[in-house]
Amino acid sequence: MRFIHLSDLHLGKMLHGVSLLEKGDQPDWVKKFLTIVAEKQPDAVVIAGDVYDRSMPSGAAMQLLSHMVTELASRNVPVLITAGNHDSGERLSCFKDILSRQNVYISGELQRELTHVTLHDEHGPVTFWLLPYVFPAAVAQILGDDTIRDYDTAVRRLLAEQNVDFSVRNVIVAHQNVTKGGIEGIRGGSESMVGGVGQVDYTAFDGFDYAALGHIHAAYAVGRESVRYAGSPMCYHFDELRQPKKGALLIELGAKGVEPAIETMTIQPLHPMCELRGAYDELRVKASAVENGAYVKIVLTDRPMTPEISAYFQALFESRGSILMERMSEYRRFVDVKDAPESKDLRDKPVEELFTEFYGERNGGELPDEGEIALMHFAAELLRNSEAGTDGKYVDPELSNQVLAFLAKEGN
């Protein structure tokens, strides 16, 4: 059984005010991905959450997903999609019954019995279990057990409800913050879930032959090689330049008990991203070597970023068809740079992350509890949707219900 593992497409993503749809980055990636599918001819394509960047995606984002899924279905490639924390599960899965007739399976809303699909090859059946993003409060309501308070318990309890035959091959598709012993893995700058919150230990997926994970934008294994993040398909933050190479994962499952073979298939971005760091004269030399059409960040180390310097570099990159997305200075007149606190980029940090950092600073490093995170996530969705042009009038109903349930509980 050969299938492609993707996650965190974030269709409709804006990067420093630049639409990756309108600039062609995401359509170009989809076109190249479909070429890979034609070459590799997989038995299925798995997308582990955060299909869209917002719970109320734009029409263009929805059309791009429609094009991608339609092309896969026309080639008789089953598509299995689970909702992430950025998605509205209700909106994502609104046509799931019709789509399932075309071998497109979507699990958007959390239910007691997980959507599962069984495919066959020469070694027998492989069942794919689709687990949309889990909030503990939602699982507690579904199972009628208000003792479920944390993400790890919620995931384990929900999986225990499933009739999984572990004597044959099974794949879990999940969008969670999966760790080993509570130790965070590689993180990028654009996940909306913050470090230390919502952790699920990788052992929750023991028994599954492969765990196709989404949520973290870096690609790496957690605990064992067969529990793995695919990562985002391209860089969605300059911090992600420090991550391992990005690309779709081609997974090959052999007979039961045989470790899966894993291959990373890189896709070159339409507009490469790069970060240049150094003194002013160094940056001028480095800038001349930047590939045309790049998305660029510059960090000046020997002087302030004056309007004149900023204008110089902006004009230089524009003349080469590139975009200077971010410019900053680490120079401190009275503090040695090596002793200065690391400069923080606030514009691309999710509201949830800013809230958690502020909370920790005021509470001796203690993290907010899950109820407080749910409230902040609710507020962040209002903000994100307002920025998208909906004036904050739409918020995922499931998220609203969870916040109202939390407030009612706290009121009691």
Stockholm file with secondary structure:
# STOCKHOLM 1.0

chainA/1-412         MRFIHLSDLHLGKMLHGVSLLEKGDQPDWVKKFLTIVAEKQPDAVVIAGDVYDRSMPSGAAMQLLSHMVTELASRNVPVLITAGNHDSGERLSCFKDILSRQNVYISGELQRELTHVTLHDEHGPVTFWLLPYVFPAAVAQILGDDTIRDYDTAVRRLLAEQNVDFSVRNVIVAHQNVTKGGIEGIRGGSESMVGGVGQVDYTAFDGFDYAALGHIHAAYAVGRESVRYAGSPMCYHFDELRQPKKGALLIELGAKGVEPAIETMTIQPLHPMCELRGAYDELRVKASAVENGAYVKIVLTDRPMTPEISAYFQALFESRGSILMERMSEYRRFVDVKDAPESKDLRDKPVEELFTEFYGERNGGELPDEGEIALMHFAAELLRNSEAGTDGKYVDPELSNQVLAFLAKEGN
#=GR chainA/1-412 SS CEEEEECCCCBTCEETTEETTTTSHHHHHHHHHHHHHHHHCCSEEEEESCCBSSSSCCHHHHHHHHHHHHHHHHTTCCEEEECCTTSCHHHHTTTHHHHHTTTEEEECSCCSSCEEEEEEETTEEEEEEEECCCCHHHHHHHHTCTTCCSHHHHHHHHHHTSCCCTTSEEEEEEESEEEBTTBCCCCCSCCSSCTTSSEEEGGGGTTCSEEEEESSSSCEESSSTTEEECCCSSCSSGGGGGSSCCEEEEEECCSTTSCCEEEEEECCCSSCEEEEEECHHHHHHHHHTSCTTCEEEEEECSSCCCHHHHHHHHHHHHTTTCEEEEEEECCCSSSCGGGSCCCCCCTTSCHHHHHHHHHHHHTTTCCCCHHHHHHHHHHHHHHHHIIIIITTCCCCHHHHHHHHHHHHHHHC
#=GC SS_cons         CEEEEECCCCBTCEETTEETTTTSHHHHHHHHHHHHHHHHCCSEEEEESCCBSSSSCCHHHHHHHHHHHHHHHHTTCCEEEECCTTSCHHHHTTTHHHHHTTTEEEECSCCSSCEEEEEEETTEEEEEEEECCCCHHHHHHHHTCTTCCSHHHHHHHHHHTSCCCTTSEEEEEEESEEEBTTBCCCCCSCCSSCTTSSEEEGGGGTTCSEEEEESSSSCEESSSTTEEECCCSSCSSGGGGGSSCCEEEEEECCSTTSCCEEEEEECCCSSCEEEEEECHHHHHHHHHTSCTTCEEEEEECSSCCCHHHHHHHHHHHHTTTCEEEEEEECCCSSSCGGGSCCCCCCTTSCHHHHHHHHHHHHTTTCCCCHHHHHHHHHHHHHHHHIIIIITTCCCCHHHHHHHHHHHHHHHC
//
